Amino acid sequence: MNINQVREQLHRLIDEVDDLYVLNGLYRNLLADKRQRDEYEKEQQAKANTEKGRSGRR
């Protein structure tokens, strides 16, 4: 393998690592967004249940 082939292979590997890094970051962001949305929905459901209980007591 000559130096140009090694250099080309190295650049391909670097590009693959960059792609994996970006995809991993996107995955982490999606997980964080999902976690935040789930927490928000639970809070809204708890709030709705609390208000439903209050209106039933009157």
C-alpha positions in Angstrom: 0.0 0.0 0.0 1.5 3.3 -1.0 1.2 6.6 1.0 -1.6 7.9 -1.2 -3.7 4.8 -0.5 -3.0 5.0 3.2 -4.0 8.7 3.2 -7.2 7.9 1.3 -8.1 5.1 3.7 -7.4 7.3 6.7 -9.6 10.1 5.4 -12.4 7.6 4.9 -12.0 6.3 8.4 -12.0 9.9 9.8 -15.2 10.6 7.8 -16.9 7.5 9.3 -15.9 8.5 12.8 -17.3 12.0 12.2 -20.5 10.5 11.0 -20.8 8.2 14.0 -20.1 11.2 16.3 -22.8 13.3 14.7 -25.3 10.4 14.8 -24.5 9.7 18.4 -25.1 13.4 19.2 -28.4 13.3 17.4 -29.5 10.2 19.2 -28.6 11.7 22.6 -30.7 14.8 21.7 -33.6 12.7 20.6 -33.5 10.7 23.9 -33.3 13.9 25.9 -36.3 15.4 24.0 -38.3 12.2 24.5 -37.5 12.2 28.2 -38.5 15.8 28.6 -41.7 15.3 26.6 -42.6 12.2 28.8 -42.0 14.2 32.0 -44.1 17.1 30.7 -47.0 14.7 29.7 -46.8 13.1 33.2 -47.0 16.5 34.8 -49.9 17.5 32.6 -51.7 14.3 33.4 -51.2 14.7 37.2 -52.4 18.3 36.9 -55.5 17.2 35.0 -56.2 14.5 37.6 -55.8 17.0 40.5 -58.2 19.4 38.9 -60.6 16.7 38.0 -60.6 15.6 41.7 -61.2 19.2 42.8 -64.2 19.7 40.5 -65.8 16.5 41.7 -65.7 17.6 45.3 -67.8 20.7 44.8 
